[in-house]
């Protein structure tokens, strides 16, 4: 497939511009963001391959599945927004993709959001065979939530972790990529500061940096694959976290899509380069589930 970085970059710029024009209220911005995903995301026809929910599913002995936590800064999007993308991966890989829904901020606090996800995952595990093979996956803040769940359930032998343009540092640090890509590249620095603010309101969660002393050492991580975007203000924290773990011998696979911006998975219906990235991530899911090797 021919890469089209210029088209992907243009879409990211359009998303950023329209974010600035969507109005002052959070409600109006939420509606506009979901409509943009409908225009640039994968066809809703793929949603038929992802009709289940992690809140209701159960897994048989030896069965592999992906539990997915969606991004959106805790405030944007919902499971329905992501079903075409998750259905595409389910169709590509033959895996069951189980989204875990959670309430949105600021209506719900971070404590309520994380608690609801812990309860949902505990219930899924209780309904399922102890010998099922679960992969925890998420994009953006959903990747951070996936790591939160892994940390809370370290006694569970997860088959893997798959993190897509992840949030890894909520401490307030703004690295060089914030300066380079904090304006005009889909995820805006002002919005990210607002999203970080939701976590600061939960005193026992913040400051919480996965790159700092309170972070994840990596010693007990299951097979982990991390995908970052080169034109993303979150790029440097992903690269730093992965480099640190790899230097300590942690079996982690890292790949950066250099020409893409944040949220590229939600632009895969409009830009071939974004679709190519989505396909590569789907292959990593399949490899992790069926071969326990991470990425090829």
C-alpha positions as CSV (number, residue, x, y, z in Angstrom):
1,X,0.0,0.0,0.0
2,X,1.4,3.4,-0.9
3,X,2.0,5.7,2.1
4,X,0.3,9.1,2.1
5,X,1.8,11.1,4.9
6,X,0.7,14.4,3.5
7,X,-3.0,13.3,3.5
8,X,-2.6,12.0,7.1
9,X,-1.0,15.3,8.2
10,X,-3.7,17.3,6.5
11,X,-6.4,15.3,8.3
12,X,-4.7,15.9,11.6
13,X,-4.5,19.6,10.9
14,X,-8.2,19.7,10.0
15,X,-9.1,17.9,13.2
16,X,-7.1,20.4,15.2
17,X,-8.6,23.4,13.4
18,X,-12.2,22.1,13.9
19,X,-11.5,21.4,17.6
20,X,-10.8,25.1,18.0
21,X,-14.0,26.0,16.2
22,X,-16.4,23.6,17.9
23,X,-17.7,26.0,20.5
24,X,-17.0,26.7,24.2
25,X,-19.0,23.9,25.8
26,X,-17.7,20.4,26.3
27,X,-21.0,18.9,25.1
28,X,-20.6,20.6,21.7
29,X,-17.0,19.5,21.4
30,X,-17.9,15.9,22.2
31,X,-20.6,15.8,19.4
32,X,-18.3,17.4,16.9
33,X,-15.4,15.1,17.7
34,X,-17.6,12.0,17.2
35,X,-18.9,13.3,13.9
36,X,-15.3,13.9,12.7
37,X,-14.5,10.2,13.5
38,X,-17.6,9.2,11.5
39,X,-16.2,11.1,8.5
40,X,-12.5,10.0,8.7
41,X,-12.8,6.6,10.5
42,X,-13.4,3.1,9.2
43,X,-16.8,2.2,7.8
44,X,-19.5,1.5,10.4
45,X,-20.1,-1.7,8.6
46,X,-17.1,-3.2,10.5
47,X,-19.0,-2.6,13.8
48,X,-20.9,-5.8,13.2
49,X,-17.7,-7.7,14.0
50,X,-17.6,-6.1,17.5
51,X,-21.0,-6.3,19.1
52,X,-19.9,-7.7,22.4
53,X,-18.9,-5.8,25.6
54,X,-16.4,-6.7,28.2
55,X,-19.1,-6.1,30.8
56,X,-21.1,-9.1,29.5
57,X,-18.6,-11.5,27.8
58,X,-17.0,-14.7,29.2
59,X,-14.1,-16.6,27.8
60,X,-13.5,-20.4,27.5
61,X,-10.5,-22.4,28.4
62,X,-7.6,-21.4,26.1
63,X,-9.6,-18.7,24.3
64,X,-7.8,-15.5,23.4
65,X,-9.4,-12.1,23.4
66,X,-8.5,-8.4,23.5
67,X,-9.9,-6.2,26.2
68,X,-9.8,-2.6,24.8
69,X,-9.9,0.7,26.7
70,X,-10.7,3.6,24.4
71,X,-9.0,7.0,24.4
72,X,-10.4,10.5,24.3
73,X,-8.8,12.1,27.4
74,X,-11.5,10.5,29.6
75,X,-13.9,13.2,28.3
76,X,-14.4,12.4,24.6
77,X,-15.7,9.4,22.7
78,X,-17.3,6.2,23.9
79,X,-17.4,2.5,23.0
80,X,-19.7,3.1,20.1
81,X,-17.3,5.5,18.5
82,X,-14.6,2.8,18.5
83,X,-16.7,-0.2,17.3
84,X,-15.8,0.2,13.6
85,X,-12.1,0.2,14.4
86,X,-12.4,-2.7,16.9
87,X,-14.6,-4.6,14.4
88,X,-12.0,-4.1,11.7
89,X,-9.4,-5.7,14.0
90,X,-11.7,-8.5,14.9
91,X,-12.3,-9.2,11.3
92,X,-8.6,-9.0,10.5
93,X,-7.4,-11.2,13.3
94,X,-10.3,-13.5,14.1
95,X,-10.0,-12.4,17.7
96,X,-12.8,-11.4,20.0
97,X,-12.3,-7.7,20.8
98,X,-14.1,-6.7,24.0
99,X,-14.4,-3.0,24.8
100,X,-14.8,-2.0,28.4
101,X,-17.1,1.0,28.8
102,X,-16.5,3.6,31.4
103,X,-18.2,6.8,32.5
104,X,-16.8,10.1,31.2
105,X,-15.0,12.9,33.0
106,X,-15.7,15.4,34.4
107,X,-19.1,14.1,35.2
108,X,-17.4,11.1,36.8
109,X,-14.2,11.4,38.8
110,X,-11.0,9.6,38.0
111,X,-11.5,7.4,41.1
112,X,-15.0,6.4,39.8
113,X,-13.7,5.7,36.3
114,X,-10.8,3.5,37.4
115,X,-13.0,1.8,40.0
116,X,-15.6,1.0,37.5
117,X,-13.0,-0.5,35.1
118,X,-11.5,-2.6,37.9
119,X,-15.0,-3.9,38.8
120,X,-15.8,-4.7,35.2
121,X,-12.5,-6.6,34.6
122,X,-12.8,-8.5,37.9
123,X,-16.3,-9.6,36.8
124,X,-15.0,-10.7,33.3
125,X,-12.3,-12.7,34.9
126,X,-14.7,-14.3,37.3
127,X,-17.0,-15.4,34.4
128,X,-14.1,-16.7,32.4
129,X,-11.9,-19.7,32.5
130,X,-8.7,-19.1,34.4
131,X,-6.9,-20.5,31.4
132,X,-8.2,-17.9,28.9
133,X,-5.7,-15.6,27.2
134,X,-6.4,-11.9,27.7
135,X,-4.6,-9.1,26.0
136,X,-5.1,-5.6,27.6
137,X,-5.0,-2.9,24.9
138,X,-5.8,0.8,24.7
139,X,-5.1,4.0,22.8
140,X,-4.0,7.3,24.3
141,X,-5.5,7.6,27.8
142,X,-7.0,4.2,27.3
143,X,-3.4,2.8,27.1
144,X,-2.7,4.4,30.5
145,X,-5.9,2.8,31.8
146,X,-4.8,-0.6,30.5
147,X,-1.6,-0.2,32.4
148,X,-3.6,0.8,35.5
149,X,-5.6,-2.4,35.2
150,X,-2.5,-4.6,34.6
151,X,-1.0,-3.0,37.7
152,X,-4.1,-3.8,39.8
153,X,-4.3,-7.4,38.5
154,X,-0.7,-8.4,38.5
155,X,-1.6,-11.9,39.7
156,X,-3.4,-12.5,36.4
157,X,-1.2,-14.0,33.7
158,X,-2.2,-11.6,30.9
159,X,-1.1,-12.7,27.4
160,X,0.1,-9.2,26.6
161,X,-0.2,-5.5,26.6
162,X,-0.7,-3.4,23.5
163,X,-0.4,0.4,23.8
164,X,-1.2,2.8,21.0
165,X,0.1,6.4,21.1
166,X,-0.1,6.1,24.9
167,X,-0.3,8.6,27.7
168,X,2.4,7.6,30.1
169,X,3.1,10.7,32.2
170,X,0.5,12.7,34.0
171,X,2.9,14.5,36.3
172,X,2.9,17.8,34.4
173,X,6.2,17.4,32.5
174,X,6.1,18.8,29.0
175,X,8.9,17.3,26.8
176,X,10.3,18.6,23.6
177,X,7.6,16.9,21.5
178,X,5.0,19.1,23.3
179,X,6.7,22.1,21.8
180,X,7.1,20.6,18.4
181,X,3.6,19.0,18.0
182,X,1.4,20.7,20.7
183,X,-0.3,22.9,18.1
184,X,-1.8,21.7,14.7
185,X,-1.4,18.0,15.1
186,X,-4.8,16.5,16.3
187,X,-4.1,16.4,20.0
188,X,-3.6,20.0,21.3
189,X,-1.4,20.8,24.2
190,X,-4.1,22.9,25.8
191,X,-6.5,20.0,25.7
192,X,-3.9,17.6,27.1
193,X,-3.3,19.9,30.1
194,X,-7.1,19.9,30.7
195,X,-7.1,16.1,30.5
196,X,-4.2,15.9,33.0
197,X,-6.2,18.1,35.3
198,X,-8.8,15.4,35.8
199,X,-6.1,13.2,37.3
200,X,-4.8,15.9,39.6
201,X,-8.2,16.1,41.3
202,X,-7.6,12.5,42.5
203,X,-4.9,13.1,45.1
204,X,-3.9,9.5,45.5
205,X,-3.4,9.1,41.8
206,X,-1.4,12.2,41.0
207,X,1.2,13.1,40.3
208,X,1.5,9.7,38.8
209,X,4.2,9.2,36.1
210,X,4.9,5.8,34.6
211,X,8.3,7.2,33.8
212,X,9.1,8.3,37.4
213,X,9.7,6.6,40.7
214,X,6.0,5.8,41.0
215,X,6.0,4.2,37.6
216,X,6.1,0.6,36.3
217,X,9.5,-1.0,36.6
218,X,8.7,-3.5,33.8
219,X,10.1,-6.5,35.6
220,X,6.7,-8.2,35.6
221,X,5.3,-6.9,32.3
222,X,3.7,-9.4,30.0
223,X,4.8,-9.4,26.4
224,X,4.3,-5.7,25.4
225,X,4.0,-3.8,22.1
226,X,4.0,0.0,22.0
227,X,3.0,2.0,18.9
228,X,3.7,5.8,18.9
229,X,3.1,8.5,16.4
230,X,6.0,10.6,15.3
231,X,4.0,13.9,15.0
232,X,2.4,13.6,18.4
233,X,3.1,15.6,21.6
234,X,3.0,12.2,23.5
235,X,5.8,10.8,21.3
236,X,8.8,11.6,23.6
237,X,7.2,10.0,26.7
238,X,6.5,6.8,24.8
239,X,10.0,6.7,23.4
240,X,11.6,7.4,26.7
241,X,9.6,4.8,28.6
242,X,10.2,2.1,26.0
243,X,14.0,2.9,25.8
244,X,14.3,2.7,29.5
245,X,12.6,-0.7,29.7
246,X,14.4,-2.1,26.7
247,X,17.8,-1.0,28.2
248,X,16.9,-3.1,31.3
249,X,16.2,-6.2,29.2
250,X,12.4,-6.0,29.3
251,X,11.1,-7.9,26.2
252,X,9.2,-4.9,24.8
253,X,8.5,-4.2,21.1
254,X,8.4,-0.5,20.1
255,X,7.5,1.0,16.8
256,X,7.0,4.7,15.8
257,X,4.9,5.7,12.8
258,X,7.1,8.7,12.1
259,X,4.8,10.6,9.7
260,X,1.5,10.1,11.6
261,X,-0.2,12.2,14.3
262,X,-2.2,11.3,17.4
263,X,-5.5,9.5,16.8
264,X,-4.3,8.1,13.5
265,X,-6.4,5.0,14.1
266,X,-9.5,7.2,13.9
267,X,-8.4,8.5,10.5
268,X,-7.9,5.1,8.8
269,X,-11.0,5.4,6.6
270,X,-9.6,8.5,4.9
271,X,-5.7,8.1,4.8
272,X,-4.0,5.0,3.4
273,X,-1.0,5.6,5.7
274,X,-3.3,5.5,8.7
275,X,-4.9,2.3,7.5
276,X,-1.5,0.7,7.0
277,X,-0.7,1.5,10.6
278,X,-4.0,0.0,11.8
279,X,-3.2,-3.2,9.8
280,X,0.2,-3.4,11.4
281,X,-1.3,-3.0,14.9
282,X,-3.8,-5.7,14.1
283,X,-1.0,-8.1,13.0
284,X,0.7,-7.4,16.4
285,X,-2.5,-8.3,18.2
286,X,-2.7,-11.6,16.3
287,X,0.9,-12.4,16.9
288,X,0.6,-11.7,20.6
289,X,-2.6,-13.8,20.9
290,X,-1.6,-16.8,18.9
291,X,2.2,-16.9,18.9
292,X,3.2,-15.0,22.1
293,X,5.9,-13.2,20.1
294,X,4.7,-9.6,20.0
295,X,5.4,-8.1,16.7
296,X,7.1,-9.9,13.9
